[in-house]
Every structure is written in structure tokens, then in C-alpha cells.
Amino acid sequence: MNMDNLDRSIPEQTAANDAEQLPPPSPEPAPKLSIGRLAIPLLLQSLLICSIPFQSIYALATGTTVILKTMPVDPYDLLRGYYQVLSYDISDFDTLRKLSGWAKLNRNVQQDTIDRNQQVYITLAKITAANPQTPEAWKPIAIGNKFPVDLSADKIAIKGTSNGNSIIYGLETYYMPEDRKDDVNKDIDRARSSDEKRNLLVEIKVDNRGLATPVSLWVGSKQYRF
């Protein structure tokens, strides 16, 4: 056997044996999520959640008192508890079509409605109450896609969003204390079956951006605070 070939085969065999004895390569460690990457989304979600009650607090503290005409319905959901669903006259397209500015809105011209998710501002004018013991609903006088400027002291603008069928103001649902729901229901039933339904009103607070929060419900001459 040729000695040169023998010398060459020995290192090759040794290298092969060493390769067989080496442990398999370790898997690459999974990248670790930094605390910052986890904290930022959680912080943003927390700020969003907290901003909702803050808007109500801001409106209650700084807003203008406004009275709206409404007609509630009375669902009962065991999963959510007792609550009232309110429907306002300024939510209805038939009412809004009569207002100044309707023709200039970004709207569905064929159906003469406002497309879903479109924002509008309703200008309301204060009405002097004939009965000092019962407030009078403010009168809608104009509608537009932008917040109106230079409103007089007896006028205010409230912001709403279309759901395709009506305008939503964030005032449509409120929860009623369990110990008061029976009294409120009886008063509402009486109001529905008499002329007193004209005085089924909701007192709200509207801030300088048009955002509103409910304060109380008037059923005739009785006031129920939320």
C-alpha cells in the first residue's frame, strides 16, 4: 500500500469520527419580547378605556344643560341588568330633513339619508319653559358636517354619528337602579297613555366639542337622576 495514500486516509477517517461524536447543534433561542413592546399596547388600551368616563366627567363639569325630547322603551336583559333605551326626536331623519343645512350634507341623495359612520352636528336652541316646574325641550334648528362657530348663548351644538337608519349621540342607553325601576316604569306607562308624554324629557350636559352625557330623566313633573 502506498504510504502517501495511507497518510491521507488517516486524517480523513479521524475527521469523520470526530464529526460523528459532535453533539447536534442547539436550536436558536426564541427572541424575547421586551417589556416595552408589551407595555405600549396595554397602555394605549388603558388610555382608550379611561377616556370614555373622562369624557362624561368633563361634560358634567363644564357642559351646558340641555333638554331633549325622548320616548324610552323598556327591555330587560338578565345578563346586562335593567336598562332604558332612549329614542330622541333629533335621532330621526324625518325630523332632521326639515332643518337648515340638510341639503348641504354629505349624504345618500337617492334615499335622502345620511350614510353610516358619517358625523353630524345638530344646533339646538333653548326654549323658555311655560311651566317653571317642568323644563322645555330645546328645538333643533340646523344640521351640518362641521361644528358651528359663533353660536349665541341660547344655542348649542351636539355631535352625532349616523348608523344608516338614525343618528346616535351616545345617550341612547342608561342603567336604572334596581330599587327605582318599578316607580319609573309606572310613571312612563302613565305618560305614554296621556298627554303627559309631551313632557318625557332627558336632561343632558353638552361640552364645547358637542359631546354629551345624560344627567336625568323627566317623566312629567318627576325627575329621576341617572
C-alpha positions, 0 to 999 in steps of 0.5 A: 500500500502506498504510504502517501495514500495511507497518510491521507486516509488517516486524517480523513477517517479521524475527521469523520469520527470526530464529526460523528461524536459532535453533539447536534447543534442547539436550536436558536433561542426564541427572541424575547419580547421586551417589556416595552413592546408589551407595555405600549399596547396595554397602555394605549388600551388603558388610555382608550378605556379611561377616556370614555368616563373622562369624557362624561366627567368633563361634560358634567363639569363644564357642559351646558344643560340641555333638554331633549325630547325622548320616548324610552322603551323598556327591555330587560336583559338578565345578563346586562341588568335593567336598562332604558333605551332612549329614542330622541326626536333629533335621532330621526331623519324625518325630523332632521330633513326639515332643518337648515343645512340638510341639503348641504350634507354629505349624504345618500341623495337617492334615499335622502339619508345620511350614510353610516359612520358619517358625523353630524352636528345638530344646533339646538336652541333653548326654549323658555319653559311655560311651566317653571316646574317642568323644563322645555325641550330645546328645538333643533334648528340646523344640521351640518358636517362641521361644528358651528362657530359663533353660536349665541348663548341660547344655542348649542351644538351636539355631535352625532354619528349616523348608523344608516337608519338614525343618528346616535349621540351616545345617550341612547342607553342608561342603567336604572337602579334596581330599587327605582325601576318599578316607580319609573316604569309606572310613571312612563306607562302613565305618560305614554297613555296621556298627554303627559308624554309631551313632557318625557324629557332627558336632561343632558350636559353638552361640552364645547366639542358637542359631546354629551352625557345624560344627567336625568330623566323627566317623566312629567313633573318627576325627575329621576337622576341617572 
